[in-house]
């Protein structure tokens, strides 16, 4: 059977509140209720009898313990009726409050009550039954007499006294506890309420000079007396434990006994079984919150009183073990979740004082330090001997000594005679033409084919069309060879062998030839430097007596090649296959048509292997397809001439004429480089389809696929450089930052790791972490702040140099990530080195490299791949830092690293962009700076603003807490409006004012506010003026109009003043 109370439960009716007031009496405190599914049905507790509203029909009173009037709306309330009702209810509430104040004022004060109650007690005695109950609770006859306990008809009373010993009232302990144990006793018909409207609190104990402890307990009878006796300090008891119902009284007791937050700790007693009762726990939470607001340290007394059958504090023996718990510990024991505390300004605190977050990438990885891997350390000065000894017993040696310790310099000192069986040493670098290390500059360079070289910033670079050449081309067919390689064809012999300058190229050098001659000369040297791509094939050159020195091996020893495929390549493959006699050609064509559609993918990151595989699950046999698609390079051999046999039958003049004809014929039938390139482009089929299908089917495991920007990239394992390393006599790898695991995976061989001992001398690293990742995608605001920092540092130090991505380079002071950030000495003279951005290579490229080495396709958030990427970025950053480390370091050098990438254990200091120059501050930082200045001015005056409670804050600024609470709404709205204007430069779309009086008010107070906020006056006076202007003179609905016309300076002053009340 449903109870009468259940029909008015919170599930069916919502209590009234500020945003949903009672439409009958305007109550917002939750006394009245509104039907959850029908806003026109109201239970009004203020008016249980018909109040006579014309728009509402009165249905009578409710049944059960919830006593209210039932009302249902008859018609919609007009605006005039609503305003009239609100005015009437307001007048009624004011009248009720006045009557309540008048009634309380007529009550006797503490002294008058004490006189009345003292005379009353003299007329009463204590009977034996009640005395026995007190004795059973552990009181002696002397204590019973001291407490002044007396009997009444229904039980006994014990005077409730204040710290001055004045009797304020009584509670009666009933002999019959069927309907509760305690009741308020009201002799002479006096209310238990005091003149302040609060119920009295019971005080027990002796006053002390320094009140160091106070115990707070539930109840006003014997319990607080026994608690004071047990704890050896004063005790205060509240009826029902409702301290929050007597806040003013409790504060007056604290003042009377000299209890102060910095001196006194409060002990809060919990009754047995309280933690099992949610409503009691809510009462404890409110009490503890109130005590915390008063700034007292609170200890919760705990002796294991879980169950109702356990002892209360007045039942404990003197030797009971009592723990002192923090409030948080108590709530944990009680398994109680406190309600979130209301903080109207929390949004602002979160923005101005944000909690620190983990810097770096969201998907962070756990780094395994390389120190866990075996390595041999050698002393400074013993490097050459260590290299020689290590290479005697190990084919692959990695010297991971820190950057700046001279590894490249010492590599330039190596000579073949230092090693048994070594006839030649080749130093391999990605920028072998432009080595800056003195000991390497006299090593012969192994030339590469080029169309000419130009000088840029003192370095030789490949020429582009229209460039003024510094070095003429050494091969006229460089473009044709590149065109063939773009078709994924590595055998380019036919291009060279059909060149009319072949013989000249072998024996001399000139404009457009000489590549072969230059290489032949270079190989006469026993010490060479070479680009990795210029190394001869291991099938054409014997490396068995050659020592290879790999500079920055993570960059120079690559094991991947890539083929780029577009829609034209797919169409050509379809055309060739459709004309073939392959039995399963339609199956292949269907796959190619699917691929053609996938190339239109517009997603930001494109499609990876898994995405392509899910769209094309077919497995194709490519055994016959490979022969069909094999390129016919004979079309490039167009040279015609007189047969050699024809020269055998002629002599003299005829033979010379035949030779002239032969030369002319060859000249006429030989294609020039541009013609060869065109023929390759139009007639040679790109080699990609077999590999693409084999990767999809799993036949090729060390290969990856990716589609982006309407191109398919086929990535394959390229074993050329690995084979060269494996066929050489020995390999010395120089790289301070590569992880030995990655190198071993690249070589598919074990590597011996060595390192010079000792700490690396480094400049101070200042990491600007608040500008984000600063990758290739940057906002205009980010770019502006970076530029402001660079310009500021350049003004301070003209030697300042910068590393950034190429697209952001704006001057000769800039170097580029990946080109200049490794193995370069170009920055050694810079006293200030600015490193901008997180140098993460293209993720698709890194994934392809990972697959080519490991044979594993990473899935989303794959931890092994994430660690691989993280190692790659960290290594690149460390290499860049190394441009100023070791022998390149001078005292006073500084590195500024502009990125939020996690530097881990690298010594560094976190700073913000605004710490370098105000021009690099964000709007938020600028606002935080202004607020910090105001806070500092208050703190310097001796007031700890940041750690002050709201009560202390109000006291300092001479604002009553009630006034502050009353004005919270307009303060919060004003701060929100100002924040949006100052941070986001966002102004409200304000309605145009048409009323002349409103316009006059705005004009007047904009001027007055502007003048006032420009005055240099103490913050207290500023707040007084702000309150006067915005609370008393400027109507709330005109606040936004006034703000919109204030200067930025005035807005900042207004914000930084008001924000102090929100801390």
Residue pairs with C-beta under 8 A, 6 or more apart in sequence:
3 64
4 63
4 64
4 65
5 64
5 65
5 66
7 64
8 33
8 43
8 62
8 64
8 66
8 68
11 36
12 35
12 36
12 37
13 33
13 34
13 35
13 36
13 43
14 20
14 33
14 34
14 35
14 36
15 30
15 31
15 32
15 33
16 22
16 27
16 28
16 29
16 30
16 31
16 32
16 33
16 34
17 28
17 30
18 28
20 34
21 27
21 28
22 28
22 31
22 32
22 34
22 42
22 44
22 46
23 34
23 42
23 56
23 73
23 77
23 85
24 32
24 42
24 44
24 46
24 47
24 51
24 53
24 56
24 69
24 71
25 32
25 44
25 46
25 47
25 51
25 89
25 92
26 85
26 86
26 89
26 90
27 44
27 45
27 46
31 45
31 46
32 42
32 43
32 44
32 45
32 46
32 68
33 42
33 43
33 68
34 41
34 42
34 43
35 41
35 42
40 72
40 73
41 70
41 71
41 72
41 73
42 56
42 70
42 71
42 72
42 73
43 62
43 66
43 68
43 69
43 70
43 71
44 51
44 68
44 69
44 71
45 66
45 67
45 68
45 69
47 69
48 61
48 62
48 67
48 68
48 69
49 61
49 69
50 58
50 69
51 58
51 69
53 71
53 85
54 74
54 81
55 73
55 74
55 75
55 76
55 77
55 81
56 71
56 72
56 73
56 74
57 71
57 72
57 73
57 74
58 69
58 70
58 71
59 70
59 71
59 72
60 69
60 70
61 67
61 68
61 69
61 70
62 68
62 69
62 70
77 85
100 197
104 193
104 194
104 195
104 196
104 197
105 195
107 190
107 191
107 193
107 194
107 195
108 116
108 190
109 195
110 162
110 164
110 166
110 168
110 194
111 166
113 166
113 167
113 168
113 169
113 190
114 166
114 167
114 168
116 187
116 188
116 190
117 159
117 167
117 169
117 170
117 187
118 167
120 187
120 188
121 148
121 150
121 159
121 167
124 150
124 151
124 152
124 157
125 150
125 151
126 144
126 149
126 150
126 151
126 156
127 151
129 151
129 175
130 149
130 151
130 155
130 156
130 175
131 141
131 144
133 156
133 173
134 144
134 149
134 156
134 222
135 141
135 144
137 222
137 226
137 314
138 226
138 314
139 147
139 222
139 226
143 225
147 158
147 159
147 222
147 225
148 158
148 159
149 156
149 157
149 158
150 156
150 157
151 157
152 172
152 185
154 172
154 174
154 175
154 176
155 172
155 173
155 174
155 175
156 172
156 173
157 170
157 171
157 172
157 173
157 185
158 170
158 171
158 173
158 220
158 221
158 222
159 167
159 170
160 167
160 168
160 169
160 170
160 171
160 200
160 201
160 202
160 220
161 167
161 168
161 202
161 203
161 204
162 168
162 200
162 201
162 203
162 253
162 256
163 203
163 207
163 234
163 253
163 256
163 257
164 256
168 194
168 200
169 184
169 185
169 190
169 192
169 199
169 200
170 184
170 185
170 187
171 182
171 183
171 184
171 185
171 220
171 221
171 239
172 182
172 183
172 184
172 185
173 181
173 182
173 221
174 180
174 181
174 182
174 183
182 219
182 221
182 239
184 192
184 239
186 192
192 199
192 200
193 199
194 200
194 249
196 248
196 249
198 245
198 246
198 247
198 248
198 249
199 238
199 239
199 242
199 245
199 246
199 249
200 220
200 246
200 249
201 220
201 236
201 237
201 238
201 243
201 246
201 249
201 250
201 253
202 219
202 220
202 221
202 224
202 236
202 237
202 238
203 224
203 234
203 235
203 236
203 253
204 224
204 225
204 227
204 228
204 234
204 235
204 236
204 237
205 228
205 233
205 234
205 235
206 234
207 234
207 257
207 258
208 234
208 257
208 258
209 258
210 258
210 263
211 234
211 257
211 258
211 259
211 260
211 263
211 264
212 233
212 263
212 264
212 265
213 231
213 233
213 234
213 264
213 265
213 266
213 267
214 233
214 234
214 235
214 236
214 254
214 257
214 259
214 264
214 265
214 266
214 267
215 224
215 227
215 228
215 231
215 233
215 234
215 235
215 236
215 266
215 267
215 268
215 269
215 301
215 313
216 235
216 236
216 237
216 238
216 243
216 266
216 267
216 268
216 269
216 287
216 291
217 223
217 224
217 227
217 235
217 236
217 237
217 241
217 269
217 313
217 314
218 237
218 238
218 240
218 241
218 269
218 271
219 237
219 238
219 239
219 241
220 237
220 238
220 239
221 237
222 314
223 237
223 312
223 313
223 314
224 235
224 236
224 237
225 235
226 313
226 314
227 235
227 237
227 269
227 313
227 314
228 234
228 235
230 313
230 314
230 316
230 318
230 320
231 267
233 267
234 257
236 250
236 253
238 245
238 246
238 250
240 283
241 271
241 280
241 283
241 284
241 287
242 283
242 287
243 250
243 287
243 290
243 291
244 283
244 286
244 287
244 290
247 290
251 294
253 259
254 260
254 264
254 294
259 296
261 294
261 295
261 296
261 297
264 296
265 296
265 297
265 298
265 299
266 291
266 296
266 297
266 298
266 299
267 298
267 299
267 300
267 301
267 324
268 284
268 287
268 288
268 291
268 298
268 299
268 300
268 301
269 301
269 312
269 313
270 284
270 300
270 301
270 302
270 305
270 330
271 280
271 305
271 312
271 313
272 305
272 306
272 307
272 308
272 309
272 310
272 311
272 312
273 305
273 306
273 307
273 308
273 309
273 310
274 280
274 281
274 284
274 305
275 281
275 306
275 333
275 334
275 335
275 336
276 306
276 307
276 308
281 334
281 336
282 339
285 331
285 336
285 338
285 339
288 298
288 300
288 327
289 341
291 298
292 298
292 327
293 949
293 950
293 951
294 949
294 951
295 949
295 951
295 952
298 327
299 324
299 325
299 326
300 324
300 325
300 326
300 327
300 329
300 330
301 313
301 322
301 323
301 324
301 325
302 322
302 323
302 324
302 325
302 330
302 333
303 311
303 316
303 320
303 321
303 322
303 323
304 310
305 311
305 312
311 320
316 322
325 333
331 337
331 338
343 349
344 968
344 972
344 1062
345 972
345 975
345 1061
345 1062
345 1063
347 976
348 975
348 976
348 979
348 1059
348 1062
349 1062
349 1063
351 924
351 979
351 983
352 924
352 927
352 928
352 931
352 1059
358 364
358 902
359 769
359 900
359 901
359 902
359 910
360 900
360 901
360 902
361 870
361 901
361 902
363 861
363 866
364 870
364 902
365 863
365 866
365 867
365 870
366 867
367 867
367 870
367 871
367 874
367 904
368 867
369 905
370 400
370 739
370 740
370 753
373 740
373 741
373 753
374 753
375 400
375 753
375 754
375 755
376 386
376 390
376 752
376 753
376 754
376 755
377 754
377 755
377 756
377 757
378 386
378 754
378 755
378 756
378 757
379 756
379 757
380 405
380 756
380 757
380 758
383 399
383 401
383 406
383 407
383 410
383 756
384 410
384 413
384 414
384 418
386 754
387 397
387 399
387 410
387 414
387 732
388 418
388 419
390 397
390 752
390 754
391 397
391 419
391 547
391 730
391 732
392 420
393 752
394 730
394 751
394 752
395 730
395 731
395 749
396 725
396 730
396 731
396 733
396 743
396 747
396 749
396 750
396 751
396 752
397 730
397 731
397 732
397 733
397 751
397 752
397 754
398 553
398 733
398 735
398 738
398 740
398 743
398 751
398 752
398 753
398 754
399 407
399 732
399 733
399 734
399 735
399 754
399 755
399 756
400 735
400 736
400 737
400 738
400 740
400 753
400 754
400 755
401 407
401 736
401 754
401 755
401 756
402 736
402 756
402 760
402 882
402 885
402 886
403 736
403 737
403 760
403 878
403 879
403 881
403 882
403 883
403 885
403 886
404 760
404 761
404 882
404 883
404 884
404 885
404 886
404 887
404 888
404 889
405 756
405 760
405 886
405 887
406 886
406 887
407 734
407 736
408 435
408 437
408 439
408 440
408 551
408 734
408 823
409 437
409 438
409 439
410 439
411 427
411 437
411 439
411 440
411 549
411 551
411 732
411 734
412 427
412 437
412 438
412 439
412 440
412 441
412 443
413 439
414 425
414 527
414 547
414 549
415 425
415 526
415 527
416 422
416 423
416 424
416 425
416 526
416 527
416 547
419 547
419 730
421 545
421 729
422 545
422 546
422 547
422 729
422 730
423 526
423 545
423 546
424 526
424 527
424 528
424 545
424 546
424 547
425 526
425 527
425 528
425 546
425 547
425 548
425 549
426 446
426 528
426 529
426 530
426 535
426 546
426 547
426 548
426 549
427 440
427 443
427 527
427 528
427 529
427 530
427 549
427 551
428 529
428 530
428 531
428 532
428 535
428 548
428 549
428 550
428 551
428 556
428 557
429 435
429 529
429 530
429 531
429 551
429 552
429 556
429 823
430 531
430 532
430 551
430 552
430 555
430 556
430 823
431 459
431 531
431 819
431 823
431 824
432 445
432 446
432 529
432 530
432 531
432 534
433 445
433 453
433 459
433 460
433 531
434 459
434 460
435 441
435 443
435 529
436 824
436 825
436 826
437 825
440 529
443 525
443 527
443 528
443 529
444 521
444 522
444 524
444 525
444 527
444 528
444 529
445 522
445 528
445 529
445 530
446 519
446 522
446 523
446 528
446 529
446 530
446 531
446 534
446 535
447 474
447 515
447 518
447 519
447 522
447 534
448 531
448 533
448 534
449 474
449 475
449 478
449 481
449 515
450 462
450 463
450 471
450 473
450 474
450 475
450 478
451 462
451 463
451 473
451 475
451 478
451 479
452 462
452 463
452 467
452 469
452 470
452 471
452 472
452 473
453 460
453 461
453 462
453 463
453 469
453 470
453 471
454 460
454 461
454 462
454 463
454 464
454 467
454 468
454 469
454 470
455 461
455 470
457 812
460 470
460 471
463 469
472 510
472 511
472 512
473 511
473 512
474 509
474 512
474 513
474 514
474 515
474 518
475 481
475 505
475 512
475 513
475 514
475 515
476 499
476 501
476 512
476 513
476 672
476 673
477 495
477 496
477 499
477 673
477 676
478 673
479 673
479 674
479 677
480 495
480 673
480 676
480 677
480 680
481 492
481 495
481 496
483 676
483 677
483 680
483 681
484 492
484 495
484 680
484 684
485 492
486 564
486 686
487 631
487 680
487 684
487 685
487 686
487 687
488 561
488 563
488 686
488 687
488 688
489 631
489 633
489 684
489 687
491 633
494 633
494 634
494 636
494 637
495 636
495 676
496 502
498 636
498 637
498 638
498 639
498 670
498 671
499 505
499 513
500 666
500 667
500 670
501 512
501 513
504 510
504 513
504 514
505 513
505 514
505 515
505 516
505 517
506 516
506 517
506 520
507 517
508 514
508 517
509 517
509 518
522 528
532 556
532 557
532 558
532 721
535 541
535 721
535 724
537 720
538 720
538 723
538 724
538 727
543 724
543 727
543 728
543 729
544 727
544 728
544 729
545 729
546 728
546 729
547 728
547 729
547 730
547 731
547 732
548 724
548 725
548 728
548 730
548 731
548 732
549 731
549 732
549 734
550 556
550 557
550 725
550 731
550 732
550 733
550 734
550 735
551 734
551 823
552 734
552 735
552 822
552 823
552 879
553 733
553 734
553 735
553 738
553 743
554 735
554 737
554 738
554 742
554 743
554 872
554 875
555 818
555 822
557 721
557 722
557 725
557 733
557 746
557 747
558 718
558 721
558 849
559 717
559 718
559 719
559 721
559 722
559 746
559 849
559 852
559 853
560 715
560 716
560 717
560 718
560 848
560 849
560 852
560 853
561 715
561 716
561 718
562 713
562 714
562 715
562 716
562 848
563 686
563 687
563 688
563 691
563 713
563 714
563 716
564 711
564 712
564 713
565 686
565 688
565 692
565 711
565 712
565 713
565 714
566 599
566 710
566 711
566 712
567 596
567 599
567 710
569 686
569 688
570 592
570 595
570 596
570 599
571 596
572 685
572 686
573 592
573 629
573 685
573 689
574 589
574 592
574 593
576 628
576 629
576 685
577 585
577 588
577 589
577 592
577 625
577 628
578 585
578 589
580 628
582 588
582 624
582 625
582 628
584 620
584 621
587 618
587 620
588 620
588 625
588 693
590 618
591 616
591 618
591 620
591 693
592 689
594 615
594 616
595 612
595 616
595 692
595 712
598 607
598 612
598 615
598 616
598 707
598 712
599 707
599 710
599 711
599 712
600 710
601 607
601 707
601 708
605 708
605 843
605 844
606 706
606 707
606 708
606 709
606 844
607 615
607 706
607 707
607 708
608 704
608 705
608 706
608 844
608 847
608 857
609 695
609 704
609 705
609 706
609 851
609 857
610 857
610 859
611 707
612 696
612 705
612 706
612 707
613 696
613 705
616 696
618 696
619 696
619 697
620 693
620 696
620 697
622 690
622 693
622 694
622 699
625 689
625 690
625 693
626 690
629 685
629 687
629 689
629 690
631 684
631 685
631 687
632 684
633 684
635 679
635 683
635 684
636 671
636 676
636 679
636 680
636 684
638 669
638 670
638 671
639 666
639 669
639 670
640 665
640 666
640 669
641 662
641 665
641 666
641 669
642 658
642 661
642 662
642 665
646 658
647 655
647 658
647 659
650 658
671 679
688 712
688 714
691 700
691 703
691 714
691 716
692 705
692 712
692 714
694 700
694 703
695 703
695 704
695 705
695 714
696 705
700 716
701 855
702 716
702 717
702 851
702 852
702 853
702 854
702 855
703 714
703 715
703 716
703 717
703 851
703 852
704 714
704 715
704 847
704 848
704 851
704 852
704 857
705 712
705 713
705 714
705 715
706 712
706 713
706 715
706 844
706 847
706 848
707 713
708 844
713 844
713 848
715 848
715 849
715 851
715 852
716 852
717 852
717 853
718 852
722 746
722 747
722 748
725 731
725 747
726 747
726 749
733 743
733 751
735 743
736 878
736 879
736 882
737 874
737 875
737 876
737 878
737 879
737 882
738 875
739 871
739 875
740 751
740 753
742 853
742 868
742 871
743 751
744 750
744 751
745 853
745 854
746 853
760 885
760 886
761 885
761 886
761 889
762 881
762 884
762 885
762 889
762 895
762 907
763 833
763 884
763 885
763 889
763 893
763 894
763 895
764 893
764 894
764 895
764 909
765 881
765 895
765 897
765 903
765 906
765 907
765 908
765 909
766 894
766 895
766 896
766 897
766 908
766 909
766 911
767 897
767 898
767 899
767 903
767 908
767 909
767 910
767 911
768 789
768 896
768 897
768 898
768 899
768 911
768 912
768 913
768 915
768 916
769 899
769 900
769 910
769 911
769 912
770 900
770 912
770 913
770 922
770 925
771 782
771 785
771 786
771 898
771 899
771 900
771 913
772 782
772 900
773 837
773 838
773 899
773 900
773 901
774 782
774 786
774 836
774 837
774 838
774 898
774 899
775 805
775 837
775 838
775 840
776 805
776 807
776 837
778 786
778 808
781 922
783 808
785 913
785 919
785 920
785 922
786 804
786 808
786 836
786 898
786 920
787 810
788 913
788 917
788 919
788 920
789 834
789 896
789 898
789 913
789 916
789 917
789 920
790 800
790 802
790 813
790 834
790 836
792 916
792 917
792 919
792 920
793 800
793 832
793 834
793 896
793 916
794 800
794 813
796 832
797 831
797 832
799 829
799 830
799 831
799 832
800 813
800 830
800 831
800 832
800 833
800 834
801 813
801 814
801 815
801 826
801 827
801 830
801 832
801 833
801 834
802 809
802 813
802 814
802 815
802 833
802 834
802 835
802 836
803 814
803 815
803 816
803 817
803 820
803 821
803 827
803 833
803 834
803 835
803 836
803 880
803 883
804 814
804 815
804 816
804 817
804 836
804 837
805 816
805 817
805 836
805 837
806 816
806 817
806 819
808 814
808 836
808 837
809 815
809 816
815 821
815 824
815 826
815 827
817 837
817 839
817 876
817 880
818 839
818 841
818 876
820 826
820 827
821 835
821 839
821 876
821 879
821 880
821 883
822 876
822 879
822 880
823 879
824 883
825 883
825 888
826 883
827 833
827 883
827 884
827 888
828 883
828 884
828 888
830 884
830 893
831 890
831 892
831 893
831 894
832 893
832 894
832 896
833 883
833 884
833 893
833 894
833 895
833 896
834 895
834 896
834 898
835 877
835 880
835 881
835 895
835 896
835 897
835 898
835 899
836 898
836 899
837 898
837 899
838 873
838 899
838 900
838 901
839 873
839 876
839 877
839 880
840 846
840 869
840 872
840 873
841 872
843 869
846 868
846 869
846 872
847 858
847 865
850 856
850 858
850 865
850 868
851 857
851 858
856 864
858 864
858 865
873 901
874 901
874 903
874 904
877 897
877 901
877 903
878 906
881 895
881 897
881 906
884 893
884 895
896 916
897 903
897 908
898 913
912 921
912 925
913 920
913 921
913 922
913 925
914 920
914 921
914 922
914 925
914 926
914 929
918 926
918 929
921 929
923 982
923 983
923 984
923 985
924 983
927 979
927 982
927 983
927 1052
927 1055
927 1056
930 1052
930 1055
930 1056
931 1055
931 1056
931 1059
933 1056
934 1019
934 1056
934 1057
934 1059
934 1060
935 945
935 946
935 1060
935 1063
937 1019
938 945
938 1019
938 1060
939 945
939 946
943 956
945 953
945 956
945 1060
945 1063
946 1063
948 956
948 1063
950 961
950 964
951 961
953 1060
953 1061
953 1063
954 960
954 961
954 964
956 1020
957 1020
957 1023
957 1060
957 1061
958 1020
958 1024
959 1023
959 1027
959 1061
964 1061
967 1027
967 1031
970 1030
970 1031
970 1036
970 1039
971 1058
971 1061
971 1062
973 1036
973 1039
974 1030
974 1039
974 1043
974 1054
974 1058
975 1055
975 1058
975 1059
975 1062
977 988
977 1039
977 1040
977 1043
978 1043
978 1051
978 1054
978 1055
978 1058
979 1055
980 986
980 987
980 988
981 987
981 1043
981 1051
982 1048
982 1051
982 1052
982 1055
987 1044
988 1040
988 1044
990 1040
990 1041
990 1044
993 999
993 1002
993 1041
998 1038
998 1041
1001 1034
1001 1035
1001 1038
1002 1038
1002 1041
1002 1042
1002 1045
1005 1029
1005 1033
1005 1034
1005 1038
1005 1042
1006 1042
1006 1045
1006 1046
1008 1029
1009 1029
1009 1042
1009 1046
1009 1050
1009 1054
1010 1046
1010 1047
1010 1050
1012 1025
1012 1029
1013 1022
1013 1046
1013 1049
1013 1050
1013 1053
1013 1054
1014 1049
1014 1050
1014 1053
1017 1025
1019 1057
1019 1060
1022 1053
1022 1057
1023 1057
1023 1058
1023 1060
1023 1061
1026 1054
1026 1057
1026 1058
1030 1039
1034 1042
1043 1051
1043 1054
1046 1054
